[in-house]
Amino acid sequence: MDAQRFPIGPNEALLRAEGVTLEYRSGAASVRATEKVSFEVHRGDRLVLLGPSGCGKSTLLKAIAGFITPRAGSLTLDGQPIVRPGPDRIVVFQEFDQLPPWKTVKGNVMFPLLAGGMARAEAQARALHWIGKVGLSPFADAFPHTLSGGMKARVAIARALAMQPAILLMDEPFAALDALTRRSMQEELQTLWEENRFTMLFVTHSIEEALVVGNRIVLLSPHPGRVRAELNSHQFDLSSAGGEAFQAAAQRIHRLLFDHDAPAPAVLSTPLSTRLPTALSMPLSTRLPTPLPTELSTQLSTGLHA
Ligand SMILES: Nc1ncnc2c1ncn2[C@@H]1O[C@H](COP(=O)(O)OP(=O)(O)OP(=O)(O)O)[C@@H](O)[C@H]1O
């Protein structure tokens, strides 16, 4: 991998959402998915959009991917307005059956590279590099139906990173996986990020996943999504899951999202200088899975502790 492809600038905003209101229209009816949402993703960030089901997370990701035009506000990447889809923004979804079943793992990863005009030999080398990075070298010639859910997730991530996007957009990529596989995928994603320092925008409605995966978290209110708070979470990883500080952070997030009597947080008034300046301060410690306390296996779809 050409390390130059994922440069980290000092405190540099790569993606900017400013006052983004998104709506779905059907005839005279319209559904407002988000309202005046603002946040920034810096180069090398692992920013998580966290909020309950229906708060507009996926819609925001679709708008950033260029499939939906904001009703109000603006989205820019590297200072340029986002007006259409492009190879600089690749989305990984949770439906891994998006992998064409008639193509091998290698064929799946090569496909968008070839479609983008890359020479076959280069596409193959690039594909094999990323297949190796996600630990699937022995399965390069396997077909998707012979792979587990976690392996399909790895192929989707390899395919996305092989495109060397400016930003990787992940829409609950591990939500369909069993709990153990989900945890190992979160860990593998961390390892990949530590090795390659790509920029990622990750959508989830799991508080624990947000704390483990992100270096910053933007909390969205229930429908229509508005920014409720922005928090640093770079100090957490799978090894801290279940610890006191982790539980306190999870409970605080839960209160911010659902306790309307909680004091209003510093929504967007958090000065940029107090945000995590770069993703470089993420500890590079080895991550040892520890069991999550059951009271914290919080899924926000219900708004209640599970
Ligand atoms: N194609 C559509 N047409 C009309 N309304 C839609 C469409 N897609 C989503 N919505 C509505 O927009 C709102 C936001 O949906 P969205 O899928 O972005 O939420 P979400 O936060 O990603 O939810 P989840 O976590 O359940 O995936 C919801 O009220 C949803 O019903």
The ligand as an SDF file (V2000), in Angstrom:
LIG
                    3D

 31 33  0  0  0  0  0  0  0  0999 V2000
  -36.3750    6.0810    0.7220 N   0  0  0  0  0  0  0  0  0  0  0  0
  -37.0090    6.7130    1.7080 C   0  0  0  0  0  0  0  0  0  0  0  0
  -38.1600    7.3670    1.4880 N   0  0  0  0  0  0  0  0  0  0  0  0
  -38.8060    8.0320    2.4710 C   0  0  0  0  0  0  0  0  0  0  0  0
  -38.3530    8.1000    3.7400 N   0  0  0  0  0  0  0  0  0  0  0  0
  -37.2000    7.4730    4.0220 C   0  0  0  0  0  0  0  0  0  0  0  0
  -36.4620    6.7450    3.0210 C   0  0  0  0  0  0  0  0  0  0  0  0
  -35.3540    6.2350    3.6120 N   0  0  0  0  0  0  0  0  0  0  0  0
  -35.4020    6.6130    4.8980 C   0  0  0  0  0  0  0  0  0  0  0  0
  -36.4930    7.3550    5.1530 N   0  0  0  0  0  0  0  0  0  0  0  0
  -36.8730    7.9790    6.4330 C   0  0  0  0  0  0  0  0  0  0  0  0
  -35.8430    8.8950    6.7840 O   0  0  0  0  0  0  0  0  0  0  0  0
  -35.5990    8.8340    8.1800 C   0  0  0  0  0  0  0  0  0  0  0  0
  -34.1280    8.5190    8.3960 C   0  0  0  0  0  0  0  0  0  0  0  0
  -33.8640    7.2040    7.9110 O   0  0  0  0  0  0  0  0  0  0  0  0
  -32.3990    6.5760    7.9590 P   0  0  0  0  0  0  0  0  0  0  0  0
  -32.4730    5.2310    7.3200 O   0  0  0  0  0  0  0  0  0  0  0  0
  -31.4220    7.5380    7.4240 O   0  0  0  0  0  0  0  0  0  0  0  0
  -32.1750    6.4230    9.5400 O   0  0  0  0  0  0  0  0  0  0  0  0
  -31.0360    5.6420   10.3150 P   0  0  0  0  0  0  0  0  0  0  0  0
  -30.6450    6.4990   11.4380 O   0  0  0  0  0  0  0  0  0  0  0  0
  -29.9640    5.2170    9.3730 O   0  0  0  0  0  0  0  0  0  0  0  0
  -31.8250    4.3710   10.8420 O   0  0  0  0  0  0  0  0  0  0  0  0
  -31.3090    2.8660   11.1080 P   0  0  0  0  0  0  0  0  0  0  0  0
  -30.3170    2.9470   12.2300 O   0  0  0  0  0  0  0  0  0  0  0  0
  -32.5570    2.1360   11.4760 O   0  0  0  0  0  0  0  0  0  0  0  0
  -30.7020    2.3660    9.8310 O   0  0  0  0  0  0  0  0  0  0  0  0
  -36.5570    7.8000    8.7430 C   0  0  0  0  0  0  0  0  0  0  0  0
  -37.6880    8.4700    9.2520 O   0  0  0  0  0  0  0  0  0  0  0  0
  -36.9260    6.9510    7.5480 C   0  0  0  0  0  0  0  0  0  0  0  0
  -38.2390    6.4480    7.6840 O   0  0  0  0  0  0  0  0  0  0  0  0
  1  2  1  0
  2  3  1  0
  2  7  2  0
  3  4  2  0
  4  5  1  0
  5  6  2  0
  6  7  1  0
  6 10  1  0
  7  8  1  0
  8  9  2  0
  9 10  1  0
 10 11  1  0
 11 12  1  0
 11 30  1  0
 12 13  1  0
 13 14  1  0
 13 28  1  0
 14 15  1  0
 15 16  1  0
 16 17  2  0
 16 18  1  0
 16 19  1  0
 19 20  1  0
 20 21  2  0
 20 22  1  0
 20 23  1  0
 23 24  1  0
 24 25  2  0
 24 26  1  0
 24 27  1  0
 28 29  1  0
 28 30  1  0
 30 31  1  0
M  END
$$$$
